[in-house]
Amino acid sequence: MPTTTATATFTLLGQDGTVSAAELNEAPAYAKPTAPLRSRVAYAAAHVVPKTWADNTPGQPAEIDWDATLDFRRHVYSWGLGVADAMDTAQRNMGLDAAATRELIARSAQVAREEGGSVVVGVNTDHVEAESISIPEIIDAYKEQLHFTEEQGAGPVLMASRHLARAASSRTDYLRVYGAVLQSATTPVVLHWLGTAFDPVLAGYFGADDWTQASDVLLRVIAENPGKVAGVKMSLLDAAAEVSVRERLPEGVRMFTGDDFNYVGLIGGDSLRSLSEERSDETKRAESTDGVLSRFARSTTEDGHSDALLGAFAAITPVASAAIQALDASDPDAYLSTLGPTEELSRQVFAAPTFYYKTGVAFLSWLNGHQSAFQMVGGLHSARSLPHLSRIVELANAAHALEQPELAAERWHGLLRLNGLDA
């Protein structure tokens, strides 16, 4: 468990430019798991690290620092989590070009084999440069990436396609495309439903703006292709929608939460989700651990829960691992007290415009010593303001998500000084 003893201070920058000081918590004392995590399947959607000296400006091809990028994946595996790669966190459609995507998939799959880790990767149609293509061309494009992924030995995540969003004239087109692609798959895939907060181009995906209607199409895709779908990753930032779809999934199809706003309760399960909401009221925090454990023990066999495939887990990997270890130990109170404080941090990282969340993930990677510079392909490191980043530092410190607090403070203060601010 983390310690809350303050050893130093760090500087915060307000929205109005005011500067204040806060206490820096000591490094958390989380332990890496000694056995595979059991109670939940969890993937961290990992980012990419560019070469510091590369032309990391908008529109330029991605030049990846492969050592740092792949070492980050080894870091995730060391904490017992799987890696979700070449997805939106890795800047698909926001700086990661087709050639870099293919190399990332191949290299990441190799690291997974070396480390004995589980890796799933994004399958899309984005290697086709034309903005608009026909339905048959979309099917062929999906199949090309799917078969490459299968050849590498990685699990496929069938991502939402901008091409399909533009070309589809009805829900029948979605059924046609997904049916053809799934029937060509040699291993079960995960279907990714990405909401417009992450990509506005995907409005009306699955044939409707209303999620209740769109979910009917998603579930029909699964029903018409038995044995082809291993799970669904929902990224709508709507907990009620996720629970509704989760309850309708066929047996054997997992729900992987992509809800970076509400993952604590969704992963914890129905009883813990209710308990998490109760605990937001300070008067309920007096409930004894024994009471929590009793309620948890009565309900775990009946509760629905989501597994995880989250960009947030790339930012808080040790904390996420510690929380799932607590579930493995049938300790829901430790789960909530460990993971609960990270949700406010995640909401800051994923604040609107949500598609710039990658900047916060890379920023925390830099603060935690996983890359030498705060750089991103496509110049995306400039997508968030200094006050926004300051709030990330503040919340990461409070959530015990700073793996090396003194290094984090040193790097943050250096960034402030570079921008003409005293720290």
C-alpha distance (Angstrom), angle and dihedral (degrees) to the residues before:
residue distance angle dihedral
M1 . . .
P2 3.81 . .
T3 3.75 124.5 .
T4 3.78 121.5 -131.7
T5 3.80 97.9 -156.6
A6 3.80 109.5 131.9
T7 3.81 114.3 -131.9
A8 3.80 100.9 171.0
T9 3.76 144.3 -8.1
F10 3.77 133.7 -106.7
T11 3.79 134.0 -161.3
L12 3.79 125.3 -107.5
L13 3.79 126.8 -161.0
G14 3.79 119.5 -147.9
Q15 3.78 128.1 -147.0
D16 3.80 89.0 -105.2
G17 3.79 93.2 51.3
T18 3.79 96.2 -101.7
V19 3.79 117.1 144.1
S20 3.80 125.2 -141.2
A21 3.80 138.1 167.8
A22 3.80 129.0 -121.1
E23 3.78 134.8 -175.2
L24 3.78 116.7 -98.5
N25 3.79 115.3 -134.5
E26 3.77 120.5 -136.3
A27 3.80 120.5 -106.3
P28 3.81 113.6 -76.0
A29 3.79 116.4 -107.5
Y30 3.80 96.7 -135.8
A31 3.80 116.1 154.6
K32 3.78 125.5 -140.0
P33 3.81 113.5 -116.4
T34 3.78 118.0 -96.3
A35 3.81 92.7 -155.6
P36 3.81 134.8 29.2
L37 3.80 115.7 -72.8
R38 3.80 108.6 -102.8
S39 3.77 114.5 -178.4
R40 3.82 98.6 58.7
V41 3.80 137.8 21.0
A42 3.79 106.3 -130.2
Y43 3.80 132.0 -176.3
A44 3.78 126.6 -175.8
A45 3.80 111.2 -145.3
A46 3.79 99.4 -134.7
H47 3.81 130.0 -146.4
V48 3.81 129.1 -141.3
V49 3.80 128.0 -114.3
P50 3.82 117.5 -142.2
K51 3.76 127.2 -148.4
T52 3.77 106.3 -88.7
W53 3.79 93.8 -133.3
A54 3.82 95.0 46.4
D55 3.80 125.1 109.1
N56 3.79 93.0 -94.4
T57 3.78 94.4 176.5
P58 3.82 130.5 124.0
G59 3.79 114.4 -71.2
Q60 3.80 97.4 13.5
P61 3.83 122.4 123.0
A62 3.79 114.4 -96.2
E63 3.80 114.5 -100.6
I64 3.78 104.5 -165.3
D65 3.79 128.1 -153.9
W66 3.77 93.0 -137.0
D67 3.80 95.9 -172.2
A68 3.82 93.5 56.2
T69 3.81 93.7 38.3
L70 3.79 94.7 51.8
D71 3.81 93.9 39.6
F72 3.79 87.3 58.7
R73 3.79 89.1 56.6
R74 3.82 89.9 50.8
H75 3.80 87.1 52.1
V76 3.82 90.0 55.1
Y77 3.80 92.2 48.5
S78 3.81 91.6 49.1
W79 3.80 88.3 62.8
G80 3.80 93.0 51.8
L81 3.81 98.1 -105.9
G82 3.79 126.5 124.2
V83 3.80 124.0 -123.9
A84 3.80 125.2 -117.9
D85 3.78 104.9 -161.3
A86 3.79 141.0 -173.3
M87 3.80 90.8 22.4
D88 3.80 131.8 122.2
T89 3.83 91.9 -68.8
A90 3.82 87.4 60.6
Q91 3.83 86.8 56.3
R92 3.79 99.4 -102.4
N93 3.82 105.0 180.0
M94 3.82 88.5 7.5
G95 3.79 104.9 75.0
L96 3.81 107.1 -41.6
D97 3.79 105.2 107.7
A98 3.82 126.2 -154.3
A99 3.81 96.7 -98.7
A100 3.80 92.5 49.9
T101 3.81 90.4 46.4
R102 3.80 93.0 55.7
E103 3.79 92.2 47.5
L104 3.80 91.4 47.2
I105 3.81 91.4 52.7
A106 3.80 92.7 49.0
R107 3.81 94.4 45.8
S108 3.80 94.4 43.2
A109 3.81 92.1 50.4
Q110 3.79 89.5 51.7
V111 3.82 91.8 51.6
A112 3.81 89.7 49.5
R113 3.80 89.6 55.4
E114 3.81 91.4 47.8
E115 3.81 93.4 48.4
G116 3.79 97.8 37.6
G117 3.79 89.2 -121.1
S118 3.78 132.4 144.1
V119 3.80 117.6 -112.2
V120 3.79 132.3 -176.7
V121 3.78 122.3 -178.6
G122 3.77 138.0 -162.0
V123 3.80 121.0 -96.1
N124 3.80 115.0 -164.1
T125 3.80 142.5 143.0
D126 3.80 95.8 -112.2
H127 3.81 96.9 114.2
V128 3.82 86.3 76.9
E129 3.80 105.1 89.4
A130 3.81 97.5 -159.7
E131 3.78 111.5 98.5
S132 3.81 93.9 -139.8
I133 3.81 127.6 34.5
S134 3.81 134.7 163.4
I135 3.79 126.8 -93.5
P136 3.84 93.2 -105.1
E137 3.81 89.5 49.9
I138 3.81 90.0 50.7
I139 3.81 90.4 53.1
D140 3.80 91.1 49.9
A141 3.82 92.0 47.5
Y142 3.81 92.1 51.1
K143 3.81 90.8 48.0
E144 3.80 92.4 50.6
Q145 3.80 92.6 56.4
L146 3.81 92.7 39.1
H147 3.79 93.5 55.0
F148 3.81 92.3 45.9
T149 3.81 89.5 52.4
E150 3.80 92.0 48.9
E151 3.80 90.2 49.8
Q152 3.81 89.2 56.0
G153 3.79 91.3 52.2
A154 3.81 95.7 -117.8
G155 3.79 126.0 133.9
P156 3.82 112.6 -107.0
V157 3.80 123.8 -123.0
L158 3.80 107.9 -166.3
M159 3.80 101.6 -141.6
A160 3.78 126.0 -156.2
S161 3.81 109.3 -91.5
R162 3.78 122.9 -136.0
H163 3.80 87.1 -155.6
L164 3.79 90.9 57.6
A165 3.80 92.7 45.5
R166 3.81 88.8 56.2
A167 3.81 97.6 41.3
A168 3.80 102.9 41.5
S169 3.79 114.2 99.9
S170 3.81 95.9 178.7
R171 3.77 142.8 3.6
T172 3.80 87.1 -92.8
D173 3.81 89.1 71.7
Y174 3.80 90.5 56.4
L175 3.79 91.5 49.8
R176 3.81 89.9 49.1
V177 3.82 95.9 48.6
Y178 3.79 97.8 42.9
G179 3.79 92.4 42.8
A180 3.81 92.8 53.0
V181 3.80 93.5 46.1
L182 3.80 95.1 45.1
Q183 3.78 92.6 49.1
S184 3.80 89.1 56.1
A185 3.81 93.1 51.1
T186 3.79 116.9 105.2
T187 3.82 93.6 -161.8
P188 3.82 131.5 36.8
V189 3.79 113.8 -88.5
V190 3.80 136.9 -152.0
L191 3.81 115.7 -120.9
H192 3.81 114.6 -139.8
W193 3.79 118.9 -149.6
L194 3.81 105.9 -168.2
G195 3.79 118.2 -169.4
T196 3.77 128.0 -138.0
A197 3.82 92.5 -104.8
F198 3.80 85.5 71.6
D199 3.81 97.0 36.9
P200 3.83 121.3 7.7
V201 3.83 90.4 -165.0
L202 3.81 88.3 72.0
A203 3.81 95.0 67.7
G204 3.80 111.2 142.0
Y205 3.80 94.0 18.3
F206 3.80 114.4 172.5
G207 3.80 87.0 26.0
A208 3.80 102.7 -68.4
D209 3.80 142.5 67.1
D210 3.81 89.7 -144.2
W211 3.81 108.6 82.3
T212 3.80 92.3 -147.4
Q213 3.80 90.4 60.8
A214 3.80 94.1 39.7
S215 3.81 90.9 51.2
D216 3.81 89.7 58.1
V217 3.80 88.3 60.5
L218 3.81 92.3 46.5
L219 3.79 91.7 50.9
R220 3.79 91.2 46.6
V221 3.83 89.5 53.5
I222 3.79 88.4 55.2
A223 3.81 94.2 44.8
E224 3.81 93.1 49.2
N225 3.81 92.4 50.8
P226 3.81 105.2 46.8
G227 3.77 116.0 -168.2
K228 3.82 92.7 12.5
V229 3.82 100.1 92.3
A230 3.81 120.8 67.0
G231 3.78 95.7 178.0
V232 3.78 150.6 -28.9
K233 3.79 125.3 -113.5
M234 3.80 109.0 -154.6
S235 3.79 117.3 -162.4
L236 3.80 102.4 172.4
L237 3.84 96.2 116.0
D238 3.81 87.0 -129.1
A239 3.80 114.4 117.3
A240 3.81 94.5 -170.2
A241 3.80 91.3 53.6
E242 3.79 91.3 49.8
V243 3.79 93.9 49.9
S244 3.80 90.9 47.6
V245 3.80 92.8 53.2
R246 3.80 92.3 40.7
E247 3.78 91.3 57.0
R248 3.82 90.5 54.2
L249 3.80 98.0 48.6
P250 3.80 116.8 116.0
E251 3.77 117.9 -108.4
G252 3.79 111.2 -80.2
V253 3.82 95.5 26.9
R254 3.81 111.8 110.7
M255 3.76 127.5 -146.4
F256 3.81 110.4 -135.0
T257 3.75 109.4 -164.8
G258 3.77 115.6 -133.0
D259 3.81 90.6 174.5
D260 3.79 104.0 122.6
F261 3.82 89.5 -179.0
N262 3.81 100.8 54.2
Y263 3.81 108.1 21.3
V264 3.81 98.1 122.4
G265 3.79 95.2 69.3
L266 3.80 95.3 32.6
I267 3.81 92.9 54.8
G268 3.78 93.5 38.3
G269 3.79 92.1 57.0
D270 3.77 136.7 -121.5
S271 3.82 98.2 -56.1
L272 3.79 93.1 43.0
R273 3.78 90.9 45.9
S274 3.78 88.9 57.5
L275 3.78 91.1 44.0
S276 3.81 91.6 48.9
E277 3.80 89.7 54.6
E278 3.79 90.7 48.8
R279 3.78 92.1 50.0
S280 3.79 90.4 59.6
D281 3.81 84.0 76.2
E282 3.79 106.9 77.3
T283 3.80 91.0 -144.8
K284 3.80 89.9 64.9
R285 3.80 93.9 53.9
A286 3.79 89.9 83.7
E287 3.80 90.4 72.2
S288 3.80 108.1 121.3
T289 3.77 123.5 -112.8
D290 3.80 88.6 -122.6
G291 3.79 89.9 58.2
V292 3.77 91.9 49.9
L293 3.79 91.9 48.6
S294 3.80 91.8 48.9
R295 3.80 92.8 52.6
F296 3.77 90.9 45.1
A297 3.81 93.5 50.3
R298 3.81 91.7 50.5
S299 3.77 94.7 51.4
T300 3.80 111.0 32.8
T301 3.78 94.6 90.2
E302 3.79 91.0 54.9
D303 3.78 102.9 34.7
G304 3.74 123.5 105.3
H305 3.78 116.1 -139.0
S306 3.77 139.9 173.9
D307 3.76 125.9 -122.1
A308 3.80 116.6 -140.1
L309 3.78 139.9 -104.2
L310 3.78 103.1 159.9
G311 3.78 140.7 158.3
A312 3.81 85.6 -151.9
F313 3.82 89.8 64.9
A314 3.81 89.8 61.4
A315 3.80 87.3 59.6
I316 3.84 96.1 45.7
T317 3.82 103.9 27.0
P318 3.85 98.6 146.6
V319 3.82 91.9 45.9
A320 3.81 92.1 48.0
S321 3.79 90.7 49.9
A322 3.80 92.5 48.9
A323 3.81 90.5 50.6
I324 3.80 93.9 51.7
Q325 3.79 89.5 45.8
A326 3.81 86.1 56.7
L327 3.82 90.0 54.1
D328 3.79 88.8 49.0
A329 3.81 87.4 54.8
S330 3.85 91.1 49.4
D331 3.80 90.0 -115.5
P332 3.81 106.4 134.9
D333 3.79 93.1 167.4
A334 3.81 90.6 59.9
Y335 3.80 89.2 45.5
L336 3.79 92.3 55.2
S337 3.80 95.8 41.9
T338 3.81 90.8 48.6
L339 3.80 102.4 42.8
G340 3.79 100.0 24.9
P341 3.85 97.0 77.5
T342 3.81 91.4 52.0
E343 3.79 93.2 66.0
E344 3.81 93.4 73.9
L345 3.80 88.4 49.5
S346 3.80 90.7 50.6
R347 3.80 91.6 49.0
Q348 3.80 88.3 55.4
V349 3.80 92.9 48.0
F350 3.82 90.2 48.6
A351 3.80 96.9 40.2
A352 3.80 117.9 137.3
P353 2.93 126.3 -42.9
T354 3.80 77.2 48.5
F355 3.81 96.5 -174.8
Y356 3.81 88.4 72.0
Y357 3.79 91.2 64.9
K358 3.81 88.9 106.4
T359 3.81 87.8 75.4
G360 3.79 91.3 61.8
V361 3.81 92.3 47.4
A362 3.81 91.7 52.5
F363 3.81 91.1 43.1
L364 3.81 91.6 56.0
S365 3.80 90.4 45.2
W366 3.81 88.2 56.3
L367 3.81 93.8 45.3
N368 3.81 89.6 50.5
G369 3.80 93.6 51.5
H370 3.80 100.0 -108.4
Q371 3.81 94.0 122.8
S372 3.77 132.8 26.6
A373 3.80 98.2 -130.7
F374 3.78 139.4 28.3
Q375 3.79 93.4 -114.7
M376 3.81 132.4 134.5
V377 3.78 134.6 -174.0
G378 3.78 113.3 -98.6
G379 3.79 92.2 24.9
L380 3.80 90.7 -82.4
H381 3.81 92.4 145.4
S382 3.81 85.7 82.6
A383 3.82 93.7 57.9
R384 3.81 96.4 95.1
S385 3.81 130.9 54.9
L386 3.80 125.8 -118.7
P387 3.84 92.4 -111.0
H388 3.81 89.0 52.2
L389 3.81 90.4 51.5
S390 3.80 90.4 45.4
R391 3.79 90.0 57.8
I392 3.82 89.0 50.9
V393 3.82 89.4 54.3
E394 3.80 91.0 48.5
L395 3.82 94.5 49.3
A396 3.82 94.5 41.6
N397 3.78 88.6 54.2
A398 3.82 91.1 49.5
A399 3.83 91.9 47.3
H400 3.82 93.4 48.3
A401 3.80 90.0 -118.7
L402 3.82 95.3 131.8
E403 3.79 103.5 99.1
Q404 3.82 93.7 -169.3
P405 3.82 105.1 23.0
E406 3.80 97.1 -176.5
L407 3.81 91.6 50.6
A408 3.79 90.2 46.9
A409 3.80 91.9 51.8
E410 3.81 91.8 46.6
R411 3.81 92.5 51.3
W412 3.79 93.7 44.1
H413 3.79 92.3 49.8
G414 3.80 89.7 48.8
L415 3.80 89.9 54.1
L416 3.81 90.4 50.4
R417 3.80 92.1 49.8
L418 3.80 90.6 48.3
N419 3.79 86.6 58.3
G420 3.81 93.5 50.2
L421 3.79 98.4 -98.8
D422 3.79 126.0 128.9
A423 3.78 114.5 -118.1
